[in-house]
Amino acid sequence: QVQLHESGGGLVQAGGSLRLSCAAAGRSFGGALAWFRRAPGKEREFLATISWNGDGIFYADSVKGRFIISRDIGTVNLEMNSLKPEDTGVYYCYEDRAIYYSGDGIWGQGTQVTVTS
């Protein structure tokens, strides 16, 4: 049973922006939240995480300064700016069981982002 639902993926030209959102089915979020992506032929990569109350935010170097993670009681968002072709991949929402990222959590099914040059 899928508990997390991502939306907002699509096709965009390099330099453009997209906003991804993720919601939990029928409930609010309790733990830390994060976004990951899997580029074609690569392992899943951590992008950003935000703690349960928003006071702890961390970004991978590959997206720092371009992506912004945010959350409210029912959604977690990823604002993606200055997109590059290497940002192409399937983007996954993640909810941790702890209030800060611990690696023990659940995943959404993913949404495809394709950046063309």
C-alpha positions as CSV (number, residue, x, y, z in Angstrom):
1,Q,0.0,0.0,0.0
2,V,1.5,3.3,-1.2
3,Q,1.5,5.8,1.6
4,L,3.4,8.7,0.0
5,H,2.4,10.3,-3.3
6,E,4.7,12.5,-5.3
7,S,3.5,15.0,-8.0
8,G,4.9,17.8,-10.1
9,G,7.4,15.9,-12.3
10,G,7.6,16.5,-16.0
11,L,9.7,17.7,-18.9
12,V,11.6,21.0,-18.6
13,Q,14.4,22.7,-20.5
14,A,17.8,23.3,-18.9
15,G,17.7,26.5,-16.8
16,G,14.0,26.0,-16.0
17,S,12.3,25.2,-12.8
18,L,9.9,22.6,-11.4
19,R,8.2,22.2,-8.1
20,L,7.7,18.7,-6.7
21,S,5.2,17.9,-3.9
22,C,4.6,14.9,-1.8
23,A,1.7,14.1,0.5
24,A,0.9,11.3,2.9
25,A,-2.3,9.4,2.2
26,G,-4.9,10.4,4.8
27,R,-2.6,11.7,7.5
28,S,-0.1,14.4,8.3
29,F,3.7,13.9,8.4
30,G,5.4,13.2,11.7
31,G,9.1,12.6,11.1
32,A,11.9,14.0,9.1
33,L,11.3,14.2,5.3
34,A,13.7,14.0,2.4
35,W,14.0,13.8,-1.3
36,F,16.1,11.4,-3.3
37,R,16.6,10.8,-7.0
38,R,17.7,7.9,-9.2
39,A,19.4,9.0,-12.4
40,P,19.5,6.5,-15.3
41,G,22.0,3.8,-14.6
42,K,23.0,5.2,-11.2
43,E,22.2,4.5,-7.5
44,R,19.6,6.4,-5.6
45,E,21.1,9.7,-4.5
46,F,20.2,11.8,-1.5
47,L,19.2,15.4,-2.3
48,A,17.8,17.2,0.7
49,T,16.3,16.6,4.1
50,I,14.2,18.6,6.5
51,S,13.6,17.8,10.2
52,W,10.2,17.4,11.8
53,N,9.9,21.0,12.8
54,G,12.0,22.5,9.9
55,D,14.9,23.6,12.0
56,G,17.3,21.2,10.4
57,I,17.8,21.4,6.6
58,F,20.6,19.8,4.7
59,Y,21.4,19.6,1.0
60,A,23.6,17.5,-1.2
61,D,26.4,19.6,-2.8
62,S,25.0,18.7,-6.2
63,V,21.8,20.7,-5.5
64,K,22.8,23.2,-2.9
65,G,21.9,26.7,-4.0
66,R,19.5,25.5,-6.6
67,F,16.9,23.3,-4.8
68,I,14.8,24.3,-1.8
69,I,13.1,21.8,0.5
70,S,10.1,22.9,2.6
71,R,7.3,21.3,4.5
72,D,4.0,21.9,6.2
73,I,1.7,19.6,8.1
74,G,0.6,17.7,5.1
75,T,3.1,18.1,2.3
76,V,6.8,18.3,1.6
77,N,8.0,20.2,-1.4
78,L,11.1,20.5,-3.5
79,E,11.5,23.7,-5.5
80,M,14.1,23.0,-8.2
81,N,15.7,25.9,-10.1
82,S,18.4,26.3,-12.7
83,L,17.8,22.7,-13.7
84,K,20.5,20.8,-15.6
85,P,20.3,17.7,-17.9
86,E,22.1,15.8,-15.1
87,D,19.1,16.5,-12.8
88,T,17.1,14.0,-14.9
89,G,15.9,11.0,-13.0
90,V,13.1,9.6,-10.9
91,Y,12.5,11.7,-7.7
92,Y,11.4,10.0,-4.5
93,C,9.8,11.4,-1.4
94,Y,10.9,9.8,1.8
95,E,9.5,10.0,5.4
96,D,11.6,9.0,8.3
97,R,10.3,7.4,11.4
98,A,12.5,9.7,13.5
99,I,12.2,13.5,13.8
100,Y,15.7,13.9,12.3
101,Y,17.0,11.8,9.4
102,S,17.9,8.3,10.5
103,G,17.6,6.1,7.4
104,D,14.6,4.2,8.7
105,G,11.6,5.3,6.8
106,I,9.2,4.8,3.9
107,W,9.3,5.8,0.3
108,G,6.9,7.1,-2.4
109,Q,6.8,5.5,-5.8
110,G,8.6,8.3,-7.5
111,T,8.0,11.0,-10.2
112,Q,9.9,11.4,-13.4
113,V,11.8,14.6,-14.0
114,T,13.4,15.0,-17.4
115,V,15.6,18.0,-18.2
116,T,16.5,18.6,-21.9
117,S,19.5,20.6,-23.1
